[in-house]
Amino acid sequence: MKILLKIKYIGTPFCGFQCQKNGTAVQNVLTEASEKVFGEKCNVTGCSRTDAGVHALGFCCTVAPENSRDGWCRIPTDKIHRAYQIFLPEEISVVGAAEVGDDFHPRYAAKRKQYIYRIWDAPFENPFEKGRSMRCIFPVTEEMEERMKTAAQYFLGKHDFASFMSSGSKVTDTVRTVTDSGIYRESGGALVFTVSADGFLYNMVRIMAGTLIDTAAGRIDPDHIPRIIEQKDRSAA
């Protein structure tokens, strides 16, 4: 038996979810907290990696003792979030828990993953958007927004997204299927880019968002997105 946790976290102080040599990751903090909650060393496995500074609204991960066995969890699942609350920093919160089988893997069981990328383009600063959005240095007009919407539609479908992966990644399979991709404006607020897929490459969403900004600025024609995808070259995006 494993315990599936649903968590939220502010990613600003972390180097991402997965343990890294260059800093503290969310996985490090959850592993330490899990040992205190359950009284033994545990393994924590996430549904995905997230980049440094990325926040999570509905991240899922499993917890299981190093020597897994039935009956190891003596805390009712509806009380587990309270047990974690004592040992976690304010940036991380467990919001739900459930029992799953030993063969459950949060990464391979995931049906889809969604990123929400916020873009703040107003002529004034908004302290509530600090660390929550990308700062665009020019206002995005309705005409620019339409170009971004057109470009975003070209991401849909199954493609090789090598052009949208940062260098340094060790991933060899760069094919992903995007099921949702769109831009909308919050009432009086930020531009929001939402994209859903079966998985994402290293910095893929950040590069997508930057490319959409380039289409807004007129540096890239929206209809050139398919050509960028076909090149499979990071320098093309």
C-alpha positions as CSV (number, residue, x, y, z in Angstrom):
1,M,0.0,0.0,0.0
2,K,1.1,3.6,-0.8
3,I,-0.4,6.9,0.3
4,L,-1.2,9.3,-2.6
5,L,-0.9,12.9,-1.5
6,K,-2.3,15.9,-3.3
7,I,-0.3,19.0,-2.5
8,K,0.0,22.7,-3.3
9,Y,3.3,24.6,-3.1
10,I,4.9,27.9,-3.8
11,G,8.0,27.1,-5.8
12,T,10.0,30.3,-5.2
13,P,12.4,28.9,-2.6
14,F,12.9,25.5,-4.2
15,C,14.9,24.2,-7.2
16,G,11.9,22.3,-8.4
17,F,10.1,19.2,-7.2
18,Q,12.7,16.6,-7.7
19,C,15.8,16.4,-5.5
20,Q,18.8,18.2,-7.0
21,K,22.4,18.7,-6.0
22,N,22.2,22.5,-6.4
23,G,19.6,23.3,-3.8
24,T,16.6,22.3,-1.7
25,A,13.7,20.6,-3.6
26,V,10.1,20.1,-2.6
27,Q,10.8,16.3,-2.6
28,N,13.6,16.8,0.0
29,V,11.2,18.6,2.3
30,L,8.4,16.1,1.8
31,T,10.7,13.2,2.5
32,E,11.9,14.6,5.8
33,A,8.3,15.5,6.8
34,S,7.1,12.0,5.9
35,E,9.6,10.4,8.1
36,K,8.4,12.5,11.1
37,V,4.7,11.9,10.2
38,F,5.0,8.1,9.9
39,G,7.9,7.4,12.2
40,E,10.1,5.7,9.6
41,K,12.1,6.5,6.4
42,C,9.9,6.9,3.4
43,N,10.2,7.2,-0.3
44,V,8.4,10.1,-2.0
45,T,7.6,9.8,-5.8
46,G,6.2,12.7,-7.8
47,C,3.9,12.8,-10.8
48,S,6.3,15.1,-12.6
49,R,9.3,17.3,-12.3
50,T,8.7,21.0,-12.1
51,D,11.3,23.7,-12.9
52,A,12.8,26.0,-10.3
53,G,10.3,28.6,-9.2
54,V,7.3,26.8,-10.6
55,H,4.2,26.7,-8.3
56,A,1.8,23.8,-8.0
57,L,-2.0,23.9,-7.5
58,G,-2.7,20.2,-7.7
59,F,0.5,18.2,-7.7
60,C,0.3,14.5,-6.8
61,C,2.9,12.2,-5.2
62,T,3.0,8.9,-3.4
63,V,4.6,8.1,0.0
64,A,5.6,4.6,1.1
65,P,8.1,3.3,3.7
66,E,11.4,2.0,2.4
67,N,10.2,-1.5,3.6
68,S,6.7,-1.4,2.3
69,R,4.1,-3.6,3.9
70,D,0.4,-3.6,4.6
71,G,-0.9,-1.7,7.5
72,W,2.1,0.6,7.9
73,C,0.0,3.7,7.8
74,R,-1.9,4.0,11.1
75,I,-3.2,7.6,10.4
76,P,-6.7,7.9,8.9
77,T,-6.4,9.3,5.4
78,D,-8.7,12.2,6.2
79,K,-6.3,13.2,9.0
80,I,-3.0,12.9,7.1
81,H,-3.1,16.5,5.9
82,R,-3.2,17.7,9.5
83,A,-0.3,15.5,10.5
84,Y,1.9,17.0,7.7
85,Q,0.9,20.6,8.6
86,I,3.0,20.4,11.7
87,F,6.2,19.5,9.8
88,L,5.9,21.4,6.5
89,P,7.0,25.0,5.8
90,E,4.2,27.5,4.9
91,E,5.1,27.2,1.2
92,I,4.0,23.5,1.0
93,S,0.5,22.2,2.0
94,V,-0.9,18.7,1.8
95,V,-4.6,19.1,0.9
96,G,-5.7,15.5,0.5
97,A,-4.7,11.9,0.8
98,A,-5.9,8.4,-0.4
99,E,-4.7,4.8,-0.2
100,V,-3.4,3.3,-3.5
101,G,-1.9,0.0,-4.4
102,D,1.8,-0.9,-4.5
103,D,1.7,-1.0,-8.3
104,F,0.4,2.6,-8.5
105,H,2.9,5.2,-10.0
106,P,1.8,8.8,-10.0
107,R,3.8,9.6,-13.1
108,Y,2.5,6.8,-15.3
109,A,-1.1,6.9,-13.9
110,A,-1.5,10.6,-14.7
111,K,-4.1,11.2,-17.5
112,R,-2.9,14.7,-18.3
113,K,-0.9,17.6,-16.9
114,Q,-1.7,21.3,-17.1
115,Y,0.4,24.4,-16.9
116,I,-1.0,27.9,-16.3
117,Y,1.4,30.6,-17.4
118,R,0.6,34.1,-16.4
119,I,1.8,37.2,-18.3
120,W,1.6,40.7,-16.8
121,D,1.7,43.4,-19.4
122,A,0.1,46.4,-17.7
123,P,2.1,49.7,-17.7
124,F,2.3,49.6,-13.9
125,E,3.7,47.0,-11.5
126,N,1.4,44.7,-9.5
127,P,2.9,43.4,-6.2
128,F,0.4,40.6,-6.2
129,E,1.8,39.3,-9.5
130,K,5.4,39.3,-8.3
131,G,6.7,35.8,-8.6
132,R,3.4,34.7,-10.1
133,S,3.7,36.0,-13.6
134,M,6.1,36.8,-16.4
135,R,6.6,40.6,-16.9
136,C,6.0,41.7,-20.4
137,I,7.6,45.1,-21.1
138,F,5.0,46.2,-23.7
139,P,1.1,46.2,-23.5
140,V,-0.5,43.4,-25.5
141,T,-3.3,44.9,-27.6
142,E,-6.3,42.9,-28.8
143,E,-4.7,42.5,-32.2
144,M,-1.6,41.1,-30.6
145,E,-3.6,38.8,-28.4
146,E,-5.4,37.4,-31.5
147,R,-2.0,36.6,-33.0
148,M,-1.0,34.7,-29.8
149,K,-4.3,32.8,-29.9
150,T,-3.7,31.7,-33.5
151,A,-0.1,30.6,-32.7
152,A,-1.2,28.7,-29.6
153,Q,-3.5,26.5,-31.7
154,Y,-0.6,25.2,-33.6
155,F,0.7,23.5,-30.5
156,L,-2.3,21.1,-30.4
157,G,-1.7,17.5,-31.4
158,K,1.1,15.0,-31.3
159,H,4.4,16.6,-32.2
160,D,8.1,16.3,-31.7
161,F,8.7,19.4,-29.4
162,A,12.5,19.3,-29.5
163,S,12.5,23.0,-30.6
164,F,10.8,23.8,-27.3
165,M,13.2,22.0,-24.9
166,S,16.1,23.7,-23.2
167,S,19.6,22.4,-23.9
168,G,21.1,20.2,-21.2
169,S,18.1,17.9,-20.9
170,K,18.9,14.2,-21.1
171,V,15.4,13.3,-22.5
172,T,15.7,11.4,-25.8
173,D,11.9,11.0,-26.5
174,T,10.8,14.5,-27.3
175,V,7.3,13.6,-28.7
176,R,4.4,14.9,-26.7
177,T,0.6,15.2,-27.2
178,V,-0.9,18.6,-26.4
179,T,-4.7,18.4,-25.8
180,D,-5.4,22.0,-24.9
181,S,-3.6,25.2,-25.7
182,G,-5.1,28.7,-25.4
183,I,-4.8,32.3,-24.4
184,Y,-7.3,34.5,-22.5
185,R,-7.3,37.8,-20.7
186,E,-8.5,38.0,-17.1
187,S,-11.0,40.8,-16.5
188,G,-8.7,43.8,-16.1
189,G,-5.8,41.6,-15.4
190,A,-3.1,39.3,-16.7
191,L,-2.9,37.3,-19.9
192,V,-3.1,33.6,-19.2
193,F,-1.7,30.8,-21.3
194,T,-3.0,27.4,-20.5
195,V,-1.6,24.2,-22.0
196,S,-2.4,20.6,-21.2
197,A,-0.5,17.5,-22.4
198,D,0.5,14.0,-21.6
199,G,3.8,15.4,-20.4
200,F,6.2,18.3,-20.8
201,L,9.9,18.7,-21.7
202,Y,12.5,20.7,-19.8
203,N,11.4,24.4,-19.9
204,M,8.9,23.5,-22.6
205,V,6.1,25.8,-21.3
206,R,8.4,28.7,-20.7
207,I,9.7,28.5,-24.2
208,M,6.2,28.2,-25.6
209,A,5.2,31.3,-23.7
210,G,8.2,33.2,-24.9
211,T,7.4,32.2,-28.5
212,L,3.9,33.5,-28.1
213,I,5.2,36.8,-26.8
214,D,7.4,37.0,-29.9
215,T,4.3,36.5,-32.1
216,A,2.6,39.3,-30.2
217,A,5.6,41.6,-30.8
218,G,5.6,40.7,-34.5
219,R,9.0,39.0,-34.4
220,I,7.4,35.6,-35.4
221,D,4.5,35.1,-37.7
222,P,1.9,32.9,-36.0
223,D,1.7,30.7,-39.1
224,H,5.4,29.9,-38.7
225,I,4.9,27.8,-35.6
226,P,4.5,24.5,-37.5
227,R,7.8,25.3,-39.3
228,I,9.5,25.9,-35.9
229,I,8.1,22.5,-34.6
230,E,9.3,20.7,-37.7
231,Q,12.9,22.0,-37.4
232,K,13.4,20.2,-34.0
233,D,16.0,22.9,-33.1
234,R,16.0,24.9,-29.9
235,S,17.4,28.0,-31.7
236,A,14.3,28.1,-34.0
237,A,11.9,29.0,-31.1
